[in-house]
Every structure is written in structure tokens, then in C-alpha cells.
């Protein structure tokens, strides 16, 4: 099972189901460490998003500036039990269980919302 504790991922080594959320230079537009995530239903993967805003916003403090981000699957459905996820006081958010059948041709787009920033719409999918 691919369950993992929130907050224990090394930022420069991530798997297909780990997505870092930071900011483009200038600090107005979010960026992600991977454009597409992939979770496995059979492996019971969970998707984890983590904050990397400190690279561009050195004054960003987890817990004080919470939430860092919210993820909303509101464009073309969600592969998970829930459709929205909000970062915790440590800058992490984790999906719940995958509830759709694997289909690598189907992508699920989601919005990343950060207070005072432009939205970003990356995506991902479900593999066997």
C-alpha cells in the first residue's frame, strides 16, 4: 500500500503521486513539480500535494499563512472519493481513495487555488 505520513516526502525526489506546489518567479502564478500525476487503483495509491512556496516567498510560514493551497477537482470529475483538498498547517494535502476504474486515456484536471495568486489547472490520471 502506498499510504505515507504527511510531511515526510523529500522535495527533490518525488513519485508520480507526489506533486510539489510552488510559485513561478515573480510570485503571482502557481507552478507544479509535475504537470500530470498518476495514481494506481490496484496499489491503493494516495496523491500528496506539498507546498514549495518558500522558494519564491521566503516569508511564507506554514500554520500562519494557512491554508497554503486548496485543490479542487471541478472541471471534469474527480478520481477520488472527495473533490477538494486543503493543505494542513504543515503545507501538505493528501487525497482519499481512488474510486474510478483505471483508464490511462482519461485525464482529470484540477484547480490549484492560492490566496492572492492566479489559479493553475494541472491534471492527472488513474493507472491499473
ZIDAPE-V811605 format. One record per residue. N is the residue number from 1. SS is DSSP state (A for helix, B for strand, O for the rest). PSI is psi in whole degrees, 0 to 359 (none if undefined). OMEGA is omega in degrees with one decimal (NA if undefined). Layout:
N_SS_PSI_OMEGA / N_SS_PSI_OMEGA
//
This chain:
1_O_143_-174.5 / 2_O_21_178.6 / 3_O_141_178.8 / 4_O_156_179.9 / 5_O_137_178.0 / 6_O_134_173.7 / 7_O_9_-176.6 / 8_O_13_-178.1 / 9_O_134_172.9 / 10_O_125_-170.6 / 11_O_328_-176.4 / 12_O_1_177.5 / 13_O_97_-177.9 / 14_O_155_176.9 / 15_O_181_-179.9 / 16_O_343_-178.4 / 17_O_24_173.0 / 18_B_128_-177.5 / 19_B_116_173.7 / 20_B_138_178.7 / 21_B_116_179.2 / 22_B_206_179.7 / 23_B_144_172.9 / 24_O_157_174.6 / 25_O_137_-175.1 / 26_O_336_172.0 / 27_O_13_-177.4 / 28_O_337_-174.8 / 29_B_130_176.2 / 30_B_157_171.5 / 31_B_158_179.7 / 32_B_154_-179.4 / 33_O_339_175.1 / 34_O_135_-177.5 / 35_O_327_179.4 / 36_B_131_171.2 / 37_B_159_173.0 / 38_B_126_175.4 / 39_B_150_179.0 / 40_B_126_177.3 / 41_O_317_-177.4 / 42_O_330_178.1 / 43_O_357_-179.7 / 44_O_41_178.1 / 45_O_148_168.9 / 46_O_144_177.4 / 47_O_134_178.5 / 48_B_129_173.1 / 49_B_144_179.1 / 50_B_146_-175.6 / 51_B_133_173.1 / 52_O_26_-176.8 / 53_A_333_-177.7 / 54_A_339_178.3 / 55_A_327_-177.3 / 56_O_330_179.4 / 57_O_82_-176.0 / 58_O_336_-179.6 / 59_O_358_-179.2 / 60_O_125_-177.9 / 61_O_124_176.7 / 62_O_142_-178.0 / 63_O_318_177.7 / 64_O_315_-178.1 / 65_O_35_-176.2 / 66_O_150_-10.5 / 67_O_153_176.8 / 68_O_322_-176.8 / 69_O_161_170.5 / 70_B_139_178.1 / 71_B_128_-178.0 / 72_B_122_173.7 / 73_O_91_-177.1 / 74_O_13_-177.8 / 75_O_306_-177.0 / 76_O_43_178.2 / 77_O_177_179.6 / 78_O_143_175.6 / 79_O_356_-174.4 / 80_B_171_176.3 / 81_O_320_-179.0 / 82_O_165_-179.9 / 83_O_355_177.2 / 84_B_146_-175.5 / 85_B_133_-178.1 / 86_B_138_-178.9 / 87_O_149_178.5 / 88_O_187_-177.7 / 89_O_354_177.0 / 90_O_0_177.5 / 91_O_22_-179.0 / 92_B_148_170.6 / 93_B_145_-178.2 / 94_B_138_178.3 / 95_O_171_167.6 / 96_O_197_-172.5 / 97_O_147_172.5 / 98_B_131_-177.4 / 99_O_2_178.8 / 100_O_160_177.7 / 101_O_147_178.2 / 102_O_139_176.6 / 103_O_96_-175.3 / 104_O_351_176.4 / 105_O_346_-177.5 / 106_O_125_177.0 / 107_O_145_176.8 / 108_B_116_179.2 / 109_B_146_-179.5 / 110_O_159_177.7 / 111_B_140_170.9 / 112_B_122_-179.8 / 113_B_126_174.9 / 114_O_132_-178.4 / 115_O_127_176.8 / 116_O_9_-178.3 / 117_O_162_174.6 / 118_B_149_175.5 / 119_O_160_176.9 / 120_B_142_-174.9 / 121_O_73_174.2 / 122_O_190_-177.7 / 123_B_190_179.0 / 124_B_182_-176.4 / 125_B_181_-177.4 / 126_B_128_177.4 / 127_B_166_-178.8 / 128_O_none_NA
//
